């Protein structure tokens, strides 16, 4: 039988990162096994679900309960006072068929309960992630409710029946469903239905160990492929050093993987049993390198430019530099420095607006540069660049800068600082980078970031480069 999986998310609110990982694992396993997976929106429709309850009633595995909510509350309180772990006294289980039928004809409301006093041949609980599970039936409420008084089934009954009717072979879902597994196993057994294989995924946590929120986190600018790579590796596990050579090798938690590589390597056997922390620092690393991969092809660079364009237009609506060819050059110049696309307007503002030589930063920078050196550097470079316009490439520009620097007595840093002031009016930016020093603690360190002067000249092009050099002359 071909594998068939389903993803049945909560129909309310935004998709949780944990839910996205569950969907991803369903997809990876389906693709790896040559099967399919489907998106299912849960709908506990009463017409489709009543027949299974009749089957359970006829077999004695379920019964009608006519107790009112007030009576049920009083019963629970009474049982608790006696120290009992039961949540119901099973009083309606003892009604005869005639008594139950008479109450139904009289219009009395009822629910349908599973009769846990008549257990089926319960199968051993086995999970593809957690392996052999202990029997947890004692944690279930007494005679769990299957059909509510409004004739709508509970999620548990509806889910089991839907999985059977859809032919689901594997149920991959979050660890939070483990407490419900004994009930689901009982329902399969009582209804005499073939059971799917189960795989429960450990919960994902924030970097500080707290539970994730659907509303928390910056969602802008991340690569979809990077987010999936990051989520796939969260809890993928690490191979035990004592494991045999035949044991599946788990990838490192920052391994760069394409979708095809994730499909090929995915295996439930190497998923950890522990709850996993979603480390944002790892996402930054993975995202940066996925961006660099995309930059290696013209199609990939154009795709990045298309997705960067809205961020640039939002930050600099009056800039003339919104076209995709120009943005592609900007992105390439900032490679290795860009963590996510939404950072680009802040990483290279001088690519989109003219330098402000009157700003405090520009003036302080200028005061540190002697006039004679400044004027000499600018005039000499202007002459060289005017003759270079037909060969305006980064490699050629780098050679020119090296040659011009050699004609002066200036160190390379001082020479380039003069030109950086001319072209950008800004110092080389320091970029805060988060470094993990413990399981829950991050510290920020600053690293220099910024394109080279040759890259800046290349992106700006001859016209804008010469104009900026002329505008900055003493």
N, C-alpha and C positions, 0 to 999 in steps of 0.2 A: 504494500500500500504506500502511495506517495505521501510524504509528510505534508500536513496542513496545519498551520498555526494561525492564531488570531491575536490581535491587539485590541483590547477593549478599554479605552481610557475613560476617566471620569468626564462626563459631558459638560461639566461646569468649569469655568476659569481657564487660564492659559495652560498650555502643556508644560508640565513639570519636567525638569531635567532628568529626574529618575524615570518618568514615564517615557521620555525620549530614548533613554538607554534601553528600556524594556522593548520598545518598538524596534530599536536597532538590533537587539539580540534576536528577536523574532525573525527579522529580515535576514540576518547573517546565517542563522541556522537553516532557514528555508532555502536560501540560495545554495548553501554548501551541500545540502542533501538533495538538491534538485526538486524541491517541493514549492509550496506557495504559502503566502500569509495574507490575511485579510484584516481590514479595519472593521471593527464591529461597535456600533453604538448601542449600548444596552437599552432594551425596551421590554419591560416585563408586561407583555400583552396578555390579558386574562384569557382570551379565546384560545390562544395557542397552548396555554399552560395547564388547562384544567384536566385534560386526559391523564397526564402523569399522576396527578393527585388521586384520581379515581382508581388507577392501577394500584397505588400504594394503599388506599383504603380497602380495596378488595382483598389484598394480600395480608392485611393486618399490620402492615408496616407503618400505617398512619391512622389517625383518628380525629374526629371533630371535637373541638373544645368550645363550649358555650359560656365559659366563665367571663364575667364582665371585667373591665380594666380595674375597677375598685376591688373586686374579689381577688384578682391576680396579685395586686399590690399587697393586700392583706395576707395572702398566702405566702408570698416571698418574705414578708416581715416575720411572720410566725415561724417559718422554717429557719430563718437566720437566728432568731432568739434561741432556738433549740440546738444551735451549733451545726445544723445540717448544711451541706454544700449544695443541696438540691435547690432549684429555683421554682419548682412547681410540684404539687402533691399528686398529680395524675388523676384527679377526681373524675374527670370526664372520660378517662380510659375505660372506666367500669360501666359506662352507660350501655344498655343493650341496643341492638340495631333498631328495635321498635321505638325506644325512647329517643334516640338520636333523630330518627326519621320524623317523629311527631314534633320535635322542636324545630326541625327544618321547615315542616309544613306550617308551623305556627309563625314563621317569619323571624325566629330568633337568630341573632347574628352569631357567627361562629368563625373560628380559625381552624386550620388543619395543622396538626402537630405530627412530627415523626415519632414513632414509638420506639424509643431507644431501649425499651425493655424486651424487645424482640429483635436483637441484633442479627444482621445477616452474617454470612461468612466473610468477615472483614479481611480485606487484603492487607498485606504488609505495606506500610507507608514507605515508599522509596522516592527519592528526589534526585534528579540528575546533578544538582549542585551539592545538597546537604547529605546525599547518600541515604543510608538507613536511618529512618526517623523513629523516635520513641512514640509509643501510643499516647496520644494527647486527648482521648475522648473525655477524660475527666474534666477538662477545661471547658467543655461545651455546656450550654444551658440545658436543663432537663427538658427532654422532648422538644427540640427546637421547632420553631414555627416555620411552616413551609408555605402556607397560603394565609394571607391576612383577611381581616373581616370584610374588606372591600372587594374581595375575590381576586386581588392581585397577588401574584406569587412573590415570595422574598427573592432577593438577588441570588441566593444560594441555589434554590431550585431552578430559577430561570437560567442561570449560568450553566449548570450541569446539563439541562435539557438542550439549550442552544448549542453547547459544544458537541453533544451527541448528534443532533439533527444536522449540524454543519459538517460532521465528519472530522472534527478536530483531532489530530493525533498527538499533539504536544501543546501543553499549556505552560507558557513562560510568563511569569508574573512576579510582582514584588514580594519580598519576604513578609510583608504585613498580612499576606493571605495564608501564611502557614497555620495560624490557629483555626482557620476555617477548613483546612484540608481534611480532618477526620470526618466532618459532616459531609463533605463532598464525596469522600470515599464511600461512606454509608449509602448515600443516594445512588451512586453508580451500582452498588451491590444490591440494594433493595429493588431497584428498577431493572436489574439484570442487564445492565448496559456495559459494553466494553469501555474500559477506562483509558484515557490518554496518559501519556507520560508527563510528569510534572517537573518543572524547574523553577525554583524560587530564587530570586535575585536579592542579595543583601542590600540593605538600604544605603543610599548615598547621603553624605553629610557635608555641611559647609566646612571651610578650612579650620574654623574654631571649634568644630565638633558639634555644632547645633544643627537642628533639622532644617533642611532647605525650605525656602519660601518661593512660591510661584512669582511673587512680585519683586524678588530681590535680585540684584545683579545688573550689570551693564550688558545689554543685548546687542549693542550697535557695533558694526564693523568686523565682527568675527567671521572667519571663513567657515561655511557650513561643513566642509570636509575636515577642518581642524576640530570643530566641536564634536563631530562624530568620532574622530580619532581619539580625542580626549576622553569621551564617555565610554568608548569601547574598552579602553585600557583601565578604566576605574574599577578595580576589583578583579581584573583579569587574572591576577595572581602571579606568584614567582615560584619557579620550580625549586623544590626541595633539593639541597645539595646531595642528600642521601638517596634521591630517587633513581630508579634504574634508567639505563640509557634509552629504553623504549618509552619512558614516560614522556608525555607531551611537554614540549618546551613552551613556557609562557613568555610573551614579549615583555621587555622592560616598559615601565610606566610612561616613558617619553619616546617610545619607538615611533618613528614616522611611518604611517601606513596608509596606503590607498584603500579604497573600498574593496577592490579585488583582493588585496593582501589580507584585509580583515576577514573576508569570507573564507579564504583559503586556510587561515590559521585559527579560526574560531573553534573553540572546544569547551563544552561545559565542564569537563574534568579539571580544567586549570583555573576555574573561578574560585576566588577565596570565599570562605564562609563568614568572614568578618565584614562589618559595616565599613564602607570605604569613604575616605575624605576626598572631595573634589577640590584639588589643589589648583587655584587660579594661576599660580606661577607656571605650572606645567602647561596650562592652556596657552599662556603667553609664548612659551618656548615653541610649542607645537604649531601655533598659528603663524609665528614669524617664519618658520621653516617651510610651512605649506605655501606661504606667500612667495618665498624665494623659489620654490619649485615651479610655481605658475609663471614666474617672470622669465623662465628659460625659453618660453615659446612665444611667438608673436600673437597667437590666438589667446594664450593665457594672459599675456600682458594687456591685450585689448579688453578682455573680460574684467580684469582688475580696474582698468581705467573707467569702464562703464559703471562699475559699482562705486568707484571713488567720486565720480562726478557730482552726485547729489550732496556729498559732504562738503566739497569745495564750493559749490553754488550757495549752500547754506551759510558757510563761513565768509565767503567773499562774493556777494551777489553782483557787485559792480566790476569785478575783475574781467578783463578780456581773455583770460587764460582758462577757458572751460573745455576746449576741444580735446577729443580723445587722444590724438597723436601727442599733443603737448603733455597731457596728464600721464601718458605712458612713459615719457622721458622722466618726468618728476618721480614717478614710482620707482623706476629703475635706478635713478640717482640716490634714492633713499633706501635701497635694498639693504637688508641687514640691520637697519635702524628702525624699521617699521614693525611694530607689534601687531597692529590691526589697521585696517584701511581708514577708519574714522579718525586716526591720529594724524594723517597726512597734512591736513591744513595747518595744524599746530607745529609739525616738524619742519615744514618749509614754507613759512608765510611769505618770504621774499620771492618765491616763485610766482606769486599771485598778485602782489601789490608792490608798488615802488618803495624803496627804502625811505625811511623818515630820518634824515640826518639831523633833525632838531630834537629827536628824542633824547632823554637822559642817558640811555644806554649808548646811543651812537656818539653823543658828545663826550662822554667819559672815555669811550674807546678811542676817539680821535685825539684827545688830549695826551694819550700815552704814546702817540706816534709822531716823531719829529717831522716838521714841515718839509725840510729838505729831502729827507728820505721819501716821504709820501709823494711829493711832486715828481721826484726822479722816477720812482716806480711806476706811477700812473702814466707819465708822458712816454716813457720808453715802451711800456706794454701797449699803449694805444697805437704807436707806430707799427709794431709787429702784427697786431690783430687786424689792422685795416688791410694788410696784405694777405691775410689768412682766410678771408671769408669764404672762399670756394673749397676749403679743406677743413671745415669746422667740425672736427671730431675730437672726442675726449683724449685719445692717445696723442694726437698732434698737439692739442692744447697743453697737455701735460709736459711735452717736450719743450714747448715754447716757454712755459713758466719756469722750467728747470734752467733753461739757457739764460733767461732774463734774470733769474735769481743769482746765477753764477757771476753776472756782470757787476753785481753790487757787493758790498761788504756785509750785507745783512744775513742773519741766520734765517733758515727757512721759515721758522715759526713767525718771525717778525715780518718777513716779506709777505707771507700769506695772510697775516692779520691785516695788513694794509689793504690788500685786495678784497678780503672778506668785508671790511668796512665799506669799501667802494661799492661792492655789489649787493650787500645785504643790509648794512647798517646794524648788524647784530654780531655778537660773539658766538663762538661755537656753543651750542646748547648743551647743558648737562641733563641727562635723562634719568629720572629715578627708576631704579630696577629693584624689584622685590626679591629678596633672598631668604629662603627658609632656613631658620637656625634650630628649629625644633618642630615637633608635630603640630603645634598650634601657634607658633610665634614667627612673625615675618619682620624683617628689618629692611629699610630702604637704603640702597647705596646709589651714588650718582656716577654715571659713566658719560664720557663725552660722546656726543652724537651730532652729526651734520655731514652733508655731502662735501666732497673736496672742492677746491676752487675751480679745478678743471671741469668737474661735473656741473657746477653752477653755471659756468660760462657756456657749456654745451647746451644745457637745457634752455637758458635764456636766449641763446642764438646771437648772431652777430649784431643785429640792430639794437636789441635791448642791452646787450653787454657793453657795447661802445657808448651808448647813451648814458648808462649809469657811471661808467668810468669818467666820461666828460663832465657829468653833473657833480661829481665828487671832487674835481680838481680844486686845489687851494686858490 
